[in-house]
Amino acid sequence: MPKYRLHYFDLRARGELLRLVFAEAGQDFDDKRISFPEWPKLKPTTPFGGVPVLEVDNQRMSQSLCIVRYLAREFKLTGDSNKHEFAADEVVTTMEEFLFKLPFMEQDQKKKMELVKEQLDTSDKAKFNLGRVLQTYESRIAKKGDYFVNNKFTYADLFIYHVSQTVKALDGKGMTSFPKLEAIAERVSQRPKIKKYLASRPSCPF
């Protein structure tokens, strides 16, 4: 079996989906959490000056979405066909693009809440934002669908859970305005291996 080592900050952000994939797969890995003081010395040693970086035996991989697609394929979390894999990839790529436009670093709490509200606005006047993305995907879920792609679990469902938790950390509500997506997030949190991981993972910021 390959040996995996993930290099990322002691944050969730772009590293958490990778950790969730490892957890769902039941795959051991070395979760190397980088402190901010040590980052300036480590940065020049990374392939493109950023993390996450995944070591698989002697090979180093970079770019979070490329890494997660690789792992999802390795652990059979992409669905049953190329079309299903595309559907999962589309969810993750699109949501990630808009998720990281949220004002994580804003120090003014009033301004932060205004910006979060703006990014989650689903009115016709809203610019295309995370709220509109979530609204689009909410409309695609079957009424009784347990999971997003062909009603079978994929890594897209893990990211839906991650988005829900990230938004909840900012506004306290999560995806309650999108009940079918929120139901998927809740279902993911109760999967046995994910539930075990969530109960034991280190407490850290998003």
Secondary structure by P-SEA (a helix, b strand, c coil): cbbbbbbbccccccaaaaaaaaaaacccccccccccccccccccccccccccbbbccccccccaaaaaaaaaaaaccccccaaaaaaaaaaaaaaaaaaaccccccccaaaaaaaaaaaacccccccccaaaaaaaaaaaccccccccccccccaaaaaaaaaaaaaaaaccccccccaaaaaaaaaaaacaaaaaaaaccccccc
